[in-house]
Amino acid sequence: MKKVEAIIRPFKLDEVKIALVNAGIVGMTVSEVRGFGRQKGQTERYRGSEYTVEFLQKLKVEIVVEDKDVEMVTEKLIGAARTGEIGDGKIFVSPVEQIIRIRTGESNLEAI
């Protein structure tokens, strides 16, 4: 099993969710996060004053899938989240050793 984490632009969440649900993904976790990469923040104006926003708002989407589904999930994420501009985000894939559903005690694939 693998955990796929994607850092995406907030306005792309609906497109990402629809693409993943249509691909048969049954669950995901979404968190509001802040950070910066190559963008290094941005300059904004408020009441005539310029200020720099160093940490940009993003969303982190986390999905745990079987190994065989990783490529399909990453392709769906890229297709739905891409704008072609700097700041589209990143995808991280990590191994998952064990999953346990708290309510039933099911583990691993049965717990997904």
C-alpha positions in Angstrom: 0.0 0.0 0.0 1.1 3.5 -0.7 0.1 6.9 0.7 -0.2 9.6 -2.0 0.0 13.2 -0.7 -0.7 16.0 -3.1 -0.2 19.7 -2.4 -2.6 21.6 -4.6 -4.1 25.0 -5.2 -7.3 25.5 -3.2 -9.5 26.3 -6.2 -8.6 22.9 -7.8 -10.1 20.8 -5.0 -13.4 20.1 -6.7 -11.8 19.0 -10.0 -9.4 16.8 -8.1 -12.2 15.2 -6.0 -14.4 14.6 -9.1 -11.4 13.0 -11.0 -10.6 10.7 -8.1 -14.2 9.7 -7.3 -14.8 8.9 -11.0 -11.6 6.8 -10.9 -13.1 4.7 -8.1 -11.2 6.2 -5.1 -13.5 5.9 -2.1 -11.8 8.1 0.5 -9.4 11.0 1.0 -8.3 13.4 3.6 -8.0 17.1 2.9 -6.1 19.6 5.1 -5.5 23.3 4.8 -1.8 24.0 4.7 0.5 26.9 4.2 4.0 27.0 2.5 6.2 28.1 -0.3 8.3 26.7 -2.9 9.7 28.3 -6.0 7.0 31.0 -5.8 8.6 32.3 -2.6 5.4 34.1 -1.6 3.7 36.9 -3.4 3.2 40.6 -3.1 -0.3 41.9 -2.4 -2.0 45.3 -1.8 -4.3 46.2 1.0 -5.6 49.7 1.4 -2.8 51.2 -0.7 0.0 49.4 1.1 2.0 46.6 -0.4 3.0 43.6 1.7 4.5 40.2 1.1 2.7 37.0 1.8 5.5 34.5 2.5 3.4 31.4 3.1 0.8 30.7 0.4 -2.4 28.8 1.2 -2.6 25.4 -0.3 -4.5 22.2 0.3 -3.0 18.8 1.1 -4.9 15.8 -0.2 -4.0 12.4 1.2 -5.1 9.1 -0.3 -4.0 5.5 0.6 -4.2 3.1 -2.3 -3.0 -0.3 -3.3 0.4 -0.3 -5.1 -1.2 -1.1 -8.4 -3.3 2.1 -8.3 -0.5 4.6 -7.6 0.2 5.5 -11.2 -3.5 5.9 -12.0 -4.1 8.1 -9.0 -1.0 10.3 -9.7 -2.1 10.7 -13.3 -5.6 11.8 -12.2 -4.2 14.2 -9.7 -1.8 15.8 -12.3 -4.6 16.1 -14.9 -7.1 17.7 -12.4 -4.7 20.0 -10.5 -2.4 21.3 -13.3 -2.7 24.9 -14.5 0.7 25.1 -16.1 1.9 27.9 -13.8 4.5 27.9 -11.0 2.8 26.9 -7.8 0.7 24.0 -9.1 2.0 21.9 -6.2 3.7 18.5 -5.6 2.9 14.9 -5.2 4.6 12.6 -2.7 4.3 8.8 -2.6 5.3 6.9 0.5 5.0 3.3 1.7 2.3 2.4 4.2 3.1 -0.4 6.6 -0.2 -1.0 8.2 -3.8 0.4 8.4 -6.3 -0.4 11.1 -9.9 0.7 11.1 -10.6 1.7 14.7 -14.4 0.9 14.6 -14.0 -2.8 13.5 -10.4 -3.7 14.0 -10.1 -4.6 10.3 -6.6 -4.2 9.0 -4.7 -3.4 5.8 -6.8 -3.7 2.5 -10.0 -4.4 4.4 -9.5 -1.2 6.3 -9.2 1.1 3.3 
